């Protein structure tokens, strides 16, 4: 998926113009980059976190000539996905609306929230959990 594809998805999901959605996407990405440059960590709940790691200077080799080359110290950006994102990537595909529902804290697929009483129990032969659980961390233990 490219930045243009992402802007198109935002445009469709929010029913705004393509130009406005491009501005939203560029602003979001620019905010992440500015935070990382200033040394801050960016955490997007349910999605993951962005940060930087410091690399020490070292002596490297030019692969063509074999000459020694000084590689300066630098900061490297990284992304660490959340457990929820990892679970969703490894589960069955779902419509985009289910993912949007989860991000907004609603049950996926327009399902009513369960109250835990006997009337909300699944009928025999059906599964108790939807493709995307209401709470992505439900039943998970950190590894």
N, C-alpha and C positions, 0 to 999 in steps of 0.2 A: 504494500500500500504506500502510495506517495503522499506528499503533503497536499497535492491537488485532490487526490481521492478522499483524504480525510476532510478537506474543506467541503467537498461535495456531500459527504455523509452528514456533516454538521448542518449544511444547508437544508437537506431533506428532513433530518430529525427535528430541527427547530423551526422549519418553515420560514427561513429567512433567505435573503438574496445571496447569490454566490459570492459577491464582493464582500458582504458583511461576514459571511462565514470564513472567508479567507483572512479577514482582519482578526477574527476570533482565534483562529488557529495560529497565525503568525504572532499575535500578542502573547498567547499562552507559551509557545516555544521560546519566544524572546525572554519572557519572565523566568523560565527555567534556566536559560543560559546565563542571564544576569545574576541569578542567585548562585549558580555554580561558580561563576567567576569571582564572586565576593567570598567564596569559601563556605557558603551555606549549604545545607542539605535540603532537598525538596522531597516532601512526602505527600503522595496522593493516596489517600485511604482507599482500600480495595484494589488499587492498581499496582503500586510499588513505590520505590524511592530512588532518587537520583543523588549521587554524591561524587566526590572526587577523592582520589588516592594519590599520595605523594610518591613519586619514583625517585630513587637516588641517582646521582650521576654515576656513570660507569664507563669502562673502556670497551668499545665494540670493535668489530672488524668490518672493513669494506669487503663485501663478498666477491667483488670483481678483482680487486688488487691484493686483498689480504692485509692491507695497511691498517694499523691501529687508528681508531677514531674515538675522540672524546664525545660521549653522548651526555648532554647536560641533564640536570635534574628537571623534572616536570611533573605537572599534575595531570592525572588521567581521569576522565569522567567514567562513571559506571552506572549501571541500572540494576537494581535488585527487585525482582517481581515479588508481589505479595503472595501469601498462600492461596488467597481467594482467586487471584489471576491464574496461578499455576493450576488450581483445580479446574477452573473454567476451560483453560487451554486443553487439558487432558480429558475433558468430558465430551459428551456428544454435542454436535453442532446445534445451535439454537438461533432463532430469529433475533435480529438486532433489538427488537422491542423488549425481549426478555432481559437482555443485558442492561438496557436503559432502565427498566423497572428495578433491577437489582441495585443499580447505582443510586437510584432515588429512594431506596429503602423500602420498596413495595414488593410484594410477592410477584414472581414472574408469571406472564401469560394472563394477567387479569384475574388470577385465582384469589379467592377470599382468604384472608389470613385465618389460620386455624387457631381455635381458642383452647384446644387441648381437652375438650369434653368428648364424651362418647359419640355425640352426634357428628363430630367432625372426623371420626376414625375412618380410614379407607375401607372400602368394601372388600370382601374376600377375593383374592386373585389379583388385586391391584397393589402397586407399590406405595409405600408411605411417603417417599420423597420425590419431588418433582425433578426435572432435569437439572435445575438450579435450585439449591435449597434456599429458603428464605434467609437464613443466616449461613453464609458460606463457610464459617468456621465451625458450624455445628458438627459435633462428633469428631473433630480433628484434634490431634495432639501434635504439638510442635515436635519436629524431628531433631 
